[in-house]
Amino acid sequence: MRRTSVTLHVRRARPEDQPAVLEICAHTWENGDYIPLVWEQWLADEAGPLFVGVLDDRVVALEKVTWTSPSEVWLEGMRVHPDYRRAGIATALFRYSLQWAAARGARIARLATSSENLAVHRMASAASFRLVLRQRFYQADAASGDKPSVVSGAEAGGLWQRVQRWQGLRKSQGLYHWDWAWQRLTRERFLGHVEQGEVWSWKKGPSVGMAILKRVQEPETGILVGYWDGTPTALPSLLRALRSLASDVTPPRVGLFAPEEPSWERLLQEAGYGPGWWEETLWIFEGALQPLEATPSPTHFPA
């Protein structure tokens, strides 16, 4: 059978694209998609575009590019209408997004997907991305007990030195997540979180633990921890202290990620944590981008 070539036009999403986007997202997961909740926020992000792929005047795909630093981007929200899957559209939109970011100074791109999403694994591998993290999501209900303390500016420098010595940064490849985007935890970012009152610590003698967290308004979680670490003796108490802190939020529940390792699972179980609403292992991919001088043109792909 002779193969023809058609053009997938890629552009920024517009307000009038919302019905088409919602139709695409209605086929993502049985329990619903999060994109309708962030549609307005993504649309308003001038620096990080929400791209849509248009075929024959119909929006058939979307993907969001989010800047996490001047040289790092996070790719999320890749969706393709079920009538147009397995036609190369996702790969075309993915490559367009990478080229767009590279032309504007991005040198690293990252994405997350389910450990079971083989299509995305192949797409990422074909773009020379490598798997850097395997993470599981855990949750725990609020519990009574000692609460952690907000880290002050005077404590920040010493705590950052401890963070660099602990195991967590090595195990996480130097990454943490914030607003569900994995990015490099630098000293500047750490100090920025301290300034915002988002770094908390638990201390007792030589035992010290810390967490970078935020209060969120998500259906299943009131506190979302972006990074946590400490001396081995402090971690069980830190995890319980985070549960105590969750008693002040709605819903009274804390969520966090941990490496997919039996030792971490045992530690969390002993502190009262169990599998979260996202039950599959999350795979984080990372790829290096080569400099480009121009924005890519509409993408041709075989149909």
C-alpha positions in Angstrom: 0.0 0.0 0.0 1.4 3.4 -1.0 2.1 5.8 1.9 1.3 9.4 1.5 2.5 12.4 3.5 0.3 14.8 5.3 1.1 17.9 7.4 0.4 18.2 11.1 0.1 21.9 11.8 1.3 22.8 15.3 0.3 26.1 17.0 -0.5 27.5 20.4 -3.8 26.6 21.9 -6.6 29.2 21.8 -9.6 29.6 24.0 -11.9 28.3 21.3 -9.9 25.0 21.3 -11.3 24.1 24.7 -14.2 21.9 23.5 -11.9 19.9 21.2 -9.3 19.5 24.0 -11.9 18.4 26.5 -13.1 15.8 24.0 -9.6 14.4 23.7 -9.1 14.4 27.5 -12.4 12.5 28.0 -10.6 9.4 26.7 -7.5 9.5 28.9 -8.3 7.7 32.1 -11.5 6.2 33.6 -11.3 8.4 36.7 -10.9 11.6 34.7 -8.1 13.8 33.4 -6.4 16.7 35.2 -6.0 18.9 32.1 -9.5 20.4 32.3 -8.5 21.7 35.8 -5.3 23.4 34.5 -6.7 24.5 31.1 -6.9 28.2 32.0 -3.5 28.2 33.7 -1.8 26.5 30.8 -3.4 28.8 28.3 -2.2 31.8 30.2 1.4 30.7 30.3 3.0 32.9 27.6 6.5 31.6 28.1 5.6 27.9 28.1 3.1 27.2 25.3 0.3 24.6 25.2 0.7 23.3 21.7 -2.1 21.7 19.7 -1.7 19.5 16.6 -4.2 20.3 13.9 -5.1 18.0 11.1 -7.7 18.9 8.4 -8.8 21.9 10.6 -9.4 19.6 13.6 -7.5 19.7 16.9 -6.3 16.1 17.3 -3.5 16.3 19.8 -1.9 18.5 22.5 1.3 18.9 24.6 2.5 21.4 27.2 6.0 22.8 27.4 6.9 24.3 30.8 10.2 26.0 31.5 11.7 25.0 34.8 14.8 27.1 34.3 16.3 29.0 31.4 17.9 25.8 30.1 15.4 23.1 31.3 11.9 22.3 30.0 9.3 19.9 31.3 7.0 18.2 28.8 3.6 17.1 30.0 0.0 16.6 29.0 0.6 14.7 25.7 -2.8 13.6 24.4 -4.0 12.3 21.1 -7.6 11.8 20.1 -8.3 8.0 19.9 -9.4 8.3 16.3 -5.9 9.5 15.4 -3.6 7.3 17.5 -0.9 5.1 16.1 -0.4 7.4 13.1 2.8 9.2 14.2 1.0 12.3 15.5 2.4 12.0 19.1 5.9 11.6 17.8 5.5 14.5 15.5 4.2 16.8 18.2 6.9 15.6 20.6 9.7 16.4 18.2 8.2 19.8 17.4 8.1 20.7 21.1 11.7 19.6 21.6 12.9 21.7 18.6 10.8 24.7 19.7 12.4 24.5 23.1 15.9 24.0 21.8 15.6 27.0 19.5 14.9 29.1 22.7 17.9 27.9 24.7 16.7 24.7 26.3 19.4 22.1 26.7 17.6 19.5 28.9 14.1 18.2 28.5 12.3 15.8 30.9 9.0 14.0 31.0 7.2 11.5 33.2 5.0 8.6 32.2 3.7 5.3 33.5 6.0 2.3 33.7 3.3 0.6 31.5 3.2 3.2 28.7 5.3 1.4 26.2 4.5 3.8 23.4 6.0 6.8 25.3 9.0 4.7 26.3 9.7 3.9 22.7 9.2 7.6 21.7 11.5 8.8 24.4 14.2 6.3 23.5 14.0 7.2 19.8 14.8 10.8 20.8 17.8 9.6 22.8 16.1 10.2 26.2 17.3 8.0 29.0 15.4 6.7 32.0 16.8 8.4 35.1 14.2 7.7 37.8 11.6 5.2 38.9 9.3 6.7 41.5 6.3 5.5 43.4 3.6 7.8 44.9 2.6 7.3 48.6 0.0 8.9 50.7 -0.9 8.9 54.4 -3.8 10.4 56.4 -3.1 13.0 59.1 -2.1 11.8 62.5 -1.4 13.4 65.9 2.2 14.0 67.0 5.1 16.4 66.8 5.1 18.7 63.8 8.1 19.9 61.8 9.3 23.5 61.9 9.6 26.0 59.1 13.3 26.5 58.2 14.5 30.1 58.7 16.9 32.0 56.5 19.6 31.7 59.1 19.3 27.9 59.1 19.2 27.6 55.3 22.9 27.5 54.5 23.8 24.9 57.0 20.8 22.7 56.0 21.7 22.9 52.3 25.2 21.6 53.2 23.6 18.7 54.9 21.3 18.0 52.0 24.3 17.7 49.7 25.8 15.1 52.0 22.7 12.9 52.4 21.7 10.1 50.1 18.6 11.6 48.6 20.2 13.8 45.9 22.3 10.9 44.7 19.3 8.5 44.6 17.2 11.1 42.8 19.8 12.0 40.2 19.8 15.5 41.7 16.2 16.0 40.9 13.0 16.9 42.8 9.5 17.6 41.7 7.6 20.8 42.1 4.1 21.2 40.7 4.5 17.7 39.2 7.5 18.8 37.2 10.9 17.1 37.9 13.8 19.5 37.8 17.3 19.9 39.3 17.4 20.9 43.0 20.0 23.7 43.0 21.1 25.8 45.9 19.2 28.8 44.4 16.0 26.8 44.2 16.5 25.5 47.7 17.0 29.0 49.1 14.0 30.2 47.1 11.8 27.6 48.8 13.2 28.7 52.2 12.2 32.3 51.4 8.6 31.1 50.6 8.3 29.1 53.8 8.2 25.8 52.0 11.1 24.1 53.7 10.4 22.3 56.9 12.7 20.3 59.2 12.5 17.8 62.1 15.4 17.7 64.6 16.3 15.7 67.6 20.0 15.7 68.7 22.1 14.6 65.7 19.0 13.4 63.8 17.8 15.9 61.2 15.3 15.5 58.4 13.8 18.0 56.0 11.1 18.3 53.4 10.2 20.8 50.7 6.4 20.9 50.5 3.4 23.0 49.6 -0.2 23.0 50.6 -2.3 22.1 47.6 -6.0 21.9 46.7 -6.1 18.5 45.1 -8.9 16.0 45.5 -6.7 13.4 47.2 -3.9 15.4 48.9 -3.7 18.4 51.1 0.1 18.5 51.3 2.4 17.5 48.4 6.0 16.9 49.3 8.5 17.7 46.5 11.6 16.5 48.2 12.4 14.8 51.5 15.6 13.5 53.0 17.6 13.3 56.2 19.8 11.2 58.4 18.7 7.6 58.5 17.6 7.9 62.1 15.5 11.0 61.4 13.5 9.7 58.4 10.8 7.7 60.3 10.1 10.6 62.6 10.1 13.1 59.7 7.5 11.0 57.9 5.3 10.9 61.0 5.8 14.7 61.5 4.6 15.3 58.0 1.4 13.4 58.8 0.9 15.6 61.8 1.3 18.7 59.7 -1.4 17.4 57.4 -4.0 17.8 60.2 -4.0 21.5 59.3 -5.1 21.1 55.7 -8.0 19.8 53.6 -8.0 17.1 52.7 -6.0 16.0 55.7 -3.6 13.8 53.8 0.1 14.1 52.7 1.5 12.7 49.4 5.1 12.2 48.4 7.3 10.2 45.9 10.0 7.7 46.8 12.4 5.5 44.8 11.0 2.2 43.8 13.0 0.2 46.2 11.9 -2.3 48.9 13.8 -0.5 51.7 12.0 2.8 51.0 8.7 0.9 50.8 9.2 -0.7 54.2 10.2 2.7 55.7 7.1 4.3 54.4 4.8 1.5 55.4 6.2 1.6 59.0 5.4 5.3 59.1 1.8 4.7 58.0 2.1 5.4 54.3 0.5 3.4 51.5 0.1 3.5 47.7 -1.3 6.7 46.6 -4.0 7.4 44.0 -1.4 7.0 41.3 -0.7 3.4 41.8 1.7 2.7 38.8 5.4 3.4 39.0 6.3 6.7 37.4 9.2 6.7 35.0 11.2 10.0 34.6 13.0 10.4 31.3 15.7 13.0 30.5 17.2 14.1 27.2 19.9 16.5 26.0 18.9 19.0 23.3 21.2 20.4 20.6 21.1 24.2 19.9 18.8 25.3 17.1 18.6 28.7 15.5 15.0 28.6 14.2 11.6 27.4 15.2 10.6 24.2 13.4 8.1 24.3 10.5 4.9 22.3 10.4 5.7 18.6 10.7 5.2 16.1 8.0 4.6 12.5 8.9 3.4 9.4 7.0 -0.2 8.6 7.1 
